[in-house]
């Protein structure tokens, strides 16, 4: 499936983006992909596999970042080849866009970097679908300008993702009006229900979180008419090397999907 066909599919269906925060090892990636393949067959909607090869925005320099771009892309390519799932990963520097092209179906622009023009343009130039995560310091209306940058580069295959706003220290709050405001730009809007319960830098040199609120935020986004959902999942979130406190285990994730599609 090429990027135009995939974008058409996710523009006309509810869809799920899910996977571990970071590509810790192949066992975790394969277990996650197997779960998504089964859920895709059961619910008959698009599922997109996500994992990061490098978490360049970790709170502490000593935090685990991932396998790096070379090994990480090899791992993601193996998942794509074996499980036939579209792949999403994030990049942090403009030169990485060309490196991921041909392997990655959806390039994700991290929230902190959503105003970086060179990053947006380089990603757009690959022809991939671009998922721009709304910054914690921007409103949904402000996301017009990243959208315009990608479109000006000749790419109209855009997703926008809500992930909460920071109004104080170490906490995020979701303003669900942002979903409608971003949909006004004619692009599918995604609810990232796991990063929205994050407590940035709130766990002593790393981010904390409250995963018990994930179902609430996802179902509230359903009520707001969101187009797709984003979840980070793990076989054992408490042992995850990144973002464990806001990730869901496989069972809780799988049990939530029918509620969102009902």
N, C-alpha and C positions, 0 to 999 in steps of 0.2 A: 504494500500500500504506500503510495507516494504522499507527500505532505499535503497536497491539495485534497486528495481523497480522505485523508485522516481529518483534516480541518472541517471538511463538509460533514463528516460523520459526527464529530463532537459538537458541531454547530447546530445539529438537528436532533440530538439525543442528550439525555442526562448522561454524565460520564464520571468516572472515578480515576483520580491520580493517586497512587499509593506505592509505598515501599519504604525501606529503611532510610534513616537520615543519611547515613554514610555507608559506602561499600566496605564493610568490615572484613568480610570473607565470602567466598563463593557459596558456602553452605547456607549462610543467611540469605544471600541473593536468590539462590535456587528455591529455598523454602518459600520465600515471599512470592516469587514468580509462579510457583505451583499453586499457591493459594489464589492468586489473581486469575489464573487460567480457569480454575474451578468455578470461581465466582462469576467470571465472564460467561461461561457456559450456562450457569444457573439463571442469571438475571438478564442475559442477552442485551447488555449495554457495553459501550467501550470502556475498557480498563487500560490504563497507562502505567507502566512500571517506572518508578523513580528511585534514584539513589545518587549520591554525590561522590565524585572521585577526590574532591578536596574541599574541606570546609575552611575557607580562608578567613572567615570572620568569627572564629571561636573567641571566647572572652579572654582566655589565658593562652600565652605562648606555649605552655606545656600540655595543652589539651590535644587530643588525637584529631588529626586533620583528614586522614584517609590515605589510600594507596598511591595517590598522585595521578597525574593525567595519563601517563603511558599505560601503567598497569590497570588503572581504573577503567579506561576505555576498552581495554582488552576484556575485562570482566563484564562490562555492560554489553559489548558486542556478542559475547558468548551467550548471555541471557536472551538477547534479541534473536539470535540465530536458533537457539534451542526451543524457546517458548513462543516465538512469533508475536511478541508484545511490542507495541510502540514504547520507546524509551525517552524519558525526560531526565536531564541533568542540568545543574547550574554551572555557570562560568563566572569568573571574577575579573578577568582581564581580556581586553579586546583580541589579543593574539590567539586566545584559546578557541575563539569561534571557528576559525578555519580548521583547527585540529579536531574538533568534535564533528564537523560536517561530514555527512555520509554514514555516520554511526547513530547519531542522536536525532530523534524525530522532533523533539521539542526542547529548545534551549530556554532555560529559565534564568531570568535576571533577578538576582537577589534584591530584597526590599531595600537594603541600605544603598544599593547601587542603581536604583531605577531611574535616576536622573543623569547617569553617566552617558553622555552622547556617543562617544566613541564605542563604548560597549554595546549600546543599542544598535548602532549602525552596522558594526561588524557582524553582530548576530543576525540582523535583518538580511544582510548581504549573502548569507549562507542559503537562503531560501527555506530554512526550517520554520516551523511554527515557533513563535516567541511568546513565552509566558512571563509577563512582567508582574512581579509581586509589588503590591502597593507598600510604599515605605511607611514605617511606624510614625513618621512625622508629616504625612500628607493626607489630605482628604481624598475621597473618591473623585471629586471634581477635578482635583489637581492632576489626575492621571491622564487627562487629555493630552498633556504635553509629551510624555513618553510615547503615547500612541501615535501622535503626529510625527515624532522622530522616526519611528519604525516605518510608518506609511510613506514618509518622504523619501526613505531609502528604497522604496519599491516593493515593500512586503506588507500585505494586508492580513496575513494569517497571525492574529494576535489574540492572546488570552490575558485577562487581568485577574489577579488574585488578591482577595481580601485576607488580611492577617492581623488585624487589630491596630490600634493606635496607642501610643504611650502618652499618658497625661500626667504621670508622676514617675517615681522611681521604681524599677524592678516589677512593673506590672503593665499589662495590656488590656484595653477595653475595645470591644467591637461595636462600632456604630453601624447598624444594619442599613441605614440610609445610603451608605457607600455602595452597596450592591446595585441599587437602582441607578444611582448617579453614574456608575461605571458602565452599566448596560446601555445608557444613553449614547455611548460612543459606538454602538453597533458591533460589539465584540462579546463573546461568551465570558461570563464572570464566574470565578471559582471561589469557593469558601475553603480556606485552609484552617480547618477546625483544630488542628494540633498545634501549629505555631501560635495560634491565637490564645492559647492557654499558657504560653511560655511566660516565665518570669526572667527577663533578660538580665544576666549577670547577678541573679538573686540567690545563688547557691554557693557563695564563697569561691569566686574565680571561675564559675561556670553558670549556665542558665538553669534555673529551676522550672517548675511547671505544675499544673494541676490537671492531670488527664481526666479526672472525674467529670470535668465540665465539657469535655469534647462532644459527647452526644447532644447535650443541651444546645451548644452553639451550632452544630450541624443541623439540628432540627429547626432551630430558629432561622437559619439561612434558607432552609427549605420553604418555610413560611414566607420568606422575603422573595422567593422566586429565583433563587440562584440557579445557574446552569450546570455547574459541576462541583465536585468535592475533592479535596486534597487531604490525605491522611498519611502520617508517618507511622509505620508499623514495625513490630519486632517480635521475635520469638520469646524474648525475655527483656522487656523494656528496662527493668531495674538494673540489668547488666549491660545495657547499651553503651557504646563508647561516645555517643553524642546524642543530646536531646532526649534521653531516656524518660525524664519526668513528664513529658508531654506526649509520648508515643503510646499507641494502643497495642495490646497483644492481639494475636491473630483472631482469637475467639470473639473478643469484644468488637473488633472491626467487622468481622463477618456478620455478627448478629445485628449490627447497626444498619447495614446496607438495606435490608428489606423495609425498615422503617422510613428510610429516606426515599425509597422508590414507590411506596404504597400510594 
